[in-house]
Amino acid sequence: DRGGVPAYLDMESAAPAFVKGDAVYFDVVSSALHRSLCHWLGDAKTEHLDTTFLARLQDPNGGWFWGHRRDTDRPLTREQAPIIGFWATTDLAEALI
């Protein structure tokens, strides 16, 4: 979905599976893992979408938020974590070679 992976997915349809009334948001780590999977599978178009999505999520302070709302494209919460930046910037497809 625009390069982002929703945090909760329906396993049959791959559609967002959030509880009614909850904000749909993209999980940054899942989106980064999807980017690596696309690389491994040779899906360059989707890998590019994912990479572009991830590139615009880094906060001006250099930090990374773990979730971004689909409706506003803003962070879900203000908390940041270093491990999110690792996943967002390290392509496992390249790191494991």
N, C-alpha and C positions, 0 to 999 in steps of 0.2 A: 504494500500500500504506500505508494510514493517513496519507496525505499526504506520504509520503517516496518517493523514487525510488531503488531499489537501484543500487549503483554499476556492476554488470555485469548486462546484460539479454540474454536470448535474443531475437534480432531477429524470430523468427516468432511466439513466444507472449507476449513481453513479461514472461516470468517471470524471476526471478533466475537468473543463469547463473554462479554462483561455482564454483570448483574444489572438488571434494568435500573436506570437512574444513575449508574456510575459513569464517570467520564472515561471515554475510550482514550487510551494512551499507548504510545509506542515505547517498548522496552529497548533501551540502547544496547545492552549486551546481546539480546536476541537478534537485534538488527545487525550487529557486527558479526555474530556467528553465521547468520544467513549470508552475509557478504562473502565470508570465507567458503561456505558451502557452494555458492554460485561460482566462485573461482575454481574450486576443485572440479565442478561439473562442466566448466567451460562456457557458462552462461554469462558472457561479457556484458550484455545489455543490462541484465538485472544487477550484476555486480557493480556496474557504474551507477545505477540508481541508488543502491545501498551506500556506496562510497560518498556520493554527493549528499545524501541525506545525513550521514554521519559527520561529514565535514562542516556542515552548518550548525551543528548542535553544540560545539564547544563554546563555553561562556567566555566573554572578553577577559575575565580574570584568569583564564587558562584551565579552569576546572570543568568537570563534566557532571551533568545531572543524570540520574538513572532512568527517568521517564519523561516523555514529552507528550502533552495533550494533543490529540488529533484535531480538535475543534479550534484551538487557539494557537497551536504550534509553539506553546510556551512550556517551560518546565512544569512537571506535575507538582513537585515540591521544591523548596530552596536548598535541600541537602545535596551536597556533592561528595563524590568518593573517588580516590585515586584509581581504584581498580577499574572503574568505568572507563577512564581514559586509556588504560592498557588495552581493554577489549576494543575500544573504538578506533585505536590507532595501530594495532598489531593485526596484520592479516595472518591468521594461523596457517593458511595455505602456503605462505612463503616462509613462515617461522619454522615449519616442520621439515623443510627440505634440507 
